[in-house]
Amino acid sequence: LQLMAFKRVCVIGAGPSGLASIRALNGEPFEFGIDVYDPRSNVGGIWNYSSSKEKYNDTNDLEANKVYNFSPIYDNLETNLPARCMQFTDFPFPEGSKFLFRTSVIDYLQKYAKTIGPFNLHLNTKVVSVEKTNDWAVTSENVTTGNLSTKHYDAIVVANGHFEKPIYPSVKGLEEWQQKDPKSVIHAKFYNSAKKYADKTVLVVGGSSSGCDIAVQVSSTAKKVYVSCDEESILNKIRHPYLEIIPRIDEYNVNHHAATFEDKTIKIDQIIFCTGYFYDVPFLKIPLCESRYIKNLYKHIFYVEDPSLVFVGLGKDVSPFPMAEAQSSVLARYFSGRLQLPTSDAMRQESSQELALKGARLHGLKPPKEPEYVNELHHLIEEQHLEGGFMFEKYEGEKLEARTAAAGLKLQRLTAYCEEIVRDKTKRILSLHGAGKV
């Protein structure tokens, strides 16, 4: 495609992906005018924890997604990856950091935002429309006043994340359960702490990152936790007397508060669905969103038909910060007129082939795919000899070793937590026995 520079850039989202794109744009030998929009009251995206979601825990009100600072971050959350796998290339976490508590991450992001160069930040401002005419018309709404404003740009960076629209599985009896007893079933987006599950029998559906973490946390207070997950979940490698792994649920029965799988039925008090999120770009007038993926993208970044529209941070099962800065390094060089993309036909063909191969898991880049993809982006820059500008760290040597070891370290972390829970519960039981209360 013909090389040209885009002076006016709109970044939608001031979370990790948005900040990474600003860093890369400001590293180019070209002066951009960058406007950044975010509906929250501070930078950091979903890492801005708010306990206000507690009021939705007892209603399962999906309209809560319209609360603009509503984040899936919960009270006792720590990262699923060690600090070495989370950090930006030129902004390391403090030496000795391992798995990070949520407050350390938001503090890190807010400090990082002060180092990435100039940009015009519009907080408490929701983008409601992005439409291409001669240029990109972006209409935004101040979430406090309701005032609307429209500005025009040469290029758009969509970095709004993908943790807004919860996925609930389609299983017999579940809809009836949600209607008759909504207080007993939530999505992980609404989870905040294990306190409300004290002495309950809880079913956690899903065994990926949030499912593992929430199941173990809830086991610290619950009488029993069942986890419905596949064989790939690391929970299958943990032995925990208060946590039992079961297969996929076939049917729910709200009248008996029961769930059935294979030839067995279990009684449960509460259900937590850790089943992921749909992609959602409601402001974009181009129909690219297919719920489980964004179509017609080259390298998960560039809109094939008009590469002045880009996406950052769509990858799943990845180290999000390093991936965002890798993608941003590529798009920044294109926006400044330095990076040559293939022809539209070539990009369209590659995008179609990848979709045919991966389907709904299009953006799933679980290692080793993630390091391969990031290194592919690194090569894309290197082969065009585009020195200068921000350059991210590729996966090799110590960085690759750290990423490869991350899953094992998380398993050790969860195992140690489970052992601590068992010790604490045993002490409480013995104490009650000693007091004659059981």
ABEGO torsion letter per residue (X at the ends): XBBBBBABBBBBEABAAAAAAAAAAAABBBBBBBBBBBABABBGEAABBBAAAAAAAAAGBAAAAABAABBABBAABBBABBAAAABBAABBBBBGBBBBBAAAAAAAAAAAAAAAEBBBBBBGBBBABBBBBABBBBBBBBAAAGBBBBBBBABBBBAAEBAABBBBBBBBGAAAAAAABAAABBBAAABABAAAABGBBBBBBEABAAAAAAAAAAAAABABBBBBBBAABAAAABBBAABBBBBBBABBBAAAGBBBBEABBBBBABBBBBAEBBBBBAABABBABAGABBBGBBGGABBAABAABBBBGABBGBBAAAAAAAAAAAAAAAAAGABBBBBAAAAAAAAAAAAAAAEAAAABABOAAAAAAAAAAAAAAAAAGBBEEBBBBBBBEAAAAAAAAAAAAAAAAAAAAAAAAAAAAAAAAAAAAAAGAX
